């Protein structure tokens, strides 16, 4: 299984975080990981907040909300 840094690097490079990759991160974050992985995860969070990385799950949620007229 990939480590957190690998998942983060892929998301930062592509500008996109798929649901599958989010699930991988959730699994990886439940285990013991080095400080470098934590730093990478925080970098990803900032990139998402700044709009540099899009989340598939958020796009799906927003799309569902729009289709329901909410």
C-alpha positions as CSV (number, residue, x, y, z in Angstrom):
1,X,0.0,0.0,0.0
2,X,1.2,3.5,-0.8
3,X,2.2,5.9,2.0
4,X,0.5,9.2,2.8
5,X,3.2,11.2,1.0
6,X,2.7,9.2,-2.2
7,X,-1.0,9.8,-2.2
8,X,-0.5,13.5,-1.4
9,X,2.1,13.9,-4.2
10,X,-0.2,12.4,-6.7
11,X,-3.1,14.7,-5.7
12,X,-0.9,17.8,-5.7
13,X,0.5,16.9,-9.1
14,X,-2.9,16.2,-10.7
15,X,-4.9,18.8,-8.8
16,X,-7.5,16.1,-8.0
17,X,-8.2,13.8,-5.1
18,X,-10.4,10.8,-6.0
19,X,-12.8,9.1,-3.6
20,X,-10.5,6.0,-3.8
21,X,-7.5,8.1,-2.8
22,X,-9.4,9.7,0.0
23,X,-10.3,6.3,1.3
24,X,-6.6,5.3,1.1
25,X,-5.7,8.3,3.1
26,X,-8.3,7.5,5.8
27,X,-6.9,4.0,6.1
28,X,-3.3,5.2,6.2
29,X,-4.1,7.8,8.8
30,X,-5.4,5.1,11.2
31,X,-1.9,3.6,11.4
32,X,1.3,4.9,12.8
33,X,3.1,7.2,10.3
34,X,6.2,9.4,10.3
35,X,6.2,13.2,10.7
36,X,6.9,13.6,7.0
37,X,3.5,12.0,6.2
38,X,1.7,14.3,8.6
39,X,3.4,17.3,7.1
40,X,2.4,16.1,3.6
41,X,-1.2,15.6,4.7
42,X,-1.3,19.1,6.1
43,X,0.0,20.4,2.8
44,X,-2.8,18.6,1.0
45,X,-5.4,20.1,3.3
46,X,-4.1,23.6,2.6
47,X,-4.1,22.9,-1.2
48,X,-7.7,21.7,-1.0
49,X,-8.7,24.8,1.1
50,X,-7.0,27.1,-1.4
51,X,-8.7,25.4,-4.3
52,X,-5.5,24.0,-5.8
53,X,-6.8,20.4,-5.4
54,X,-10.4,19.4,-6.1
55,X,-12.0,16.5,-4.2
56,X,-14.2,14.1,-6.2
57,X,-16.3,13.5,-3.1
58,X,-17.1,17.2,-2.7
59,X,-17.9,17.5,-6.4
60,X,-20.3,14.6,-6.1
61,X,-21.9,16.1,-3.0
62,X,-22.4,19.5,-4.6
63,X,-23.7,17.9,-7.8
64,X,-26.3,15.9,-5.7
65,X,-27.3,19.0,-3.8
66,X,-27.9,20.9,-7.1
67,X,-29.9,18.2,-8.6
68,X,-32.1,18.1,-5.6
69,X,-32.5,21.8,-5.7
70,X,-31.0,22.3,-2.2
